[in-house]
């Protein structure tokens, strides 16, 4: 994001925070998605993977990509992902300084943050996606 965000480009759908890797979100089908645009793995154009024997492969055919999405690492290790991005000049997505390891993020703070979200929001998606 450090390269595309200043240019006002974002993923079509967002992760639930800075804590998650893109490969983890794509391979595990967790912590990312919206009702309108679906999960992040729907927006994968290609991925580079390490297979069981240590060889590297580029997966870019939709028929093969469908097996790698939500594979939980059973087929190999995802080392890079190419995603669709869209320009959103009015989109705002931020992480509070206190929500970073450098800002004192810890297990207690994380639990308080999650409990706060549960009280404040009733919808499954609470990020603004204009």
N, C-alpha and C positions, 0 to 999 in steps of 0.2 A: 504494500500500500504506500510505502514512502515515496515511490516513484509516480504512481498514478493518481493518488489523492490530490496533490497540488494542481493537477491538470483537470480536476473535477470528474474523474472516472472512478466508478465503484463497481462492485459485483452486482448483478441483478438482484441478488438476495444477500442478506448479511448473516455473519456468524453471531453467536450470542455473546461475543466478547473477544478480547485480545488473548485469552488463555489458550486458544485452540489452534492447532496447525491446520493448514489447508488440506494436507494429505490425510490427516486424521478425520477431518470433517467429511471429506469425500469417501474415504475408505470405511468409515464407521457410521455414516448416515446419522450423525448427531450434531446438535448445536449449530444449526444453520438452516434457514429456510423461511419461506413466507407462504401464506395461503395462496397468494396470487401467482408467484413465480416458482413455487416448489422449492425443493432442497438445492443446496449449492451443487451437488453432484450432477444435477440436470444441465448445468452450464459448463461442464468440462468439454473442451474441444480435443484435447490430447493429454497424455501423461507419459512420463518416462518412468519405467519401473525396473527393479532388479528382480530377476526370476530366481527360482530355487537353486539354480546351478551357478549363480553369480553373474550371469550375463545381463546386459542392459538391453531393454527393448523400448521402442516408442510405440505406444498404442494410440492410434488416431482414427480407427474405423469404428463407427457407432455400434456395429454388431459385436465387436470385441470389447469396447468400452463398457457396455452394459454389464459385463461380467465383473469388471474391476470395481465399478461403483458399488459401494456397500459390501465389499469383499472381506473386510476386517483383517486384511493382510494375509489371507489364506492363499492367495495366488502369487504373492510376492510383495516387495516393498515399494511403495510409491515414493519416488525421489523428486519428482517435479510434476507440476500440473499447469496446463494452459487453459485459462478460463475466458469466457466471454465477459466483457466489461461494457458498461454503458455510461454515457455522460449524464451527470446529474448535478447541474450547477446549484440547485437549492437544497441538496441533501446534506445533512449534518449527522455525523457519527463520531462520537468521542468517547474517550475513557478518562475518567476522573484521575488526577494524580494519585489519590489515595488508593486507586484500584490497580496499582502497579507494584511489583516487588520492591522497586526503589522507593515507593511512597509508603512503605510499611504494610503492604498486603500480607495477610496471614490467614490462617484457618478461621479464627474467630471473626475477623473482619469480613471474610467471604460469607460466612454463615449469616452475619447481620445484614449484609447486602442482599443476599437471596431472600431472607425473611422480609426485608423491606419491599422487594419487588412483589412478593406474594400478596402483601397488604395493599399495594398501590395499583396493581394491574389485574384485570380479570381476563383479558384476552391472551391467547397463546403467543401472539406476536406483539411486542410492545415497542419496536423501533419504528420511527417515522420513515416511510418510504414514499416520498412525493413522486 
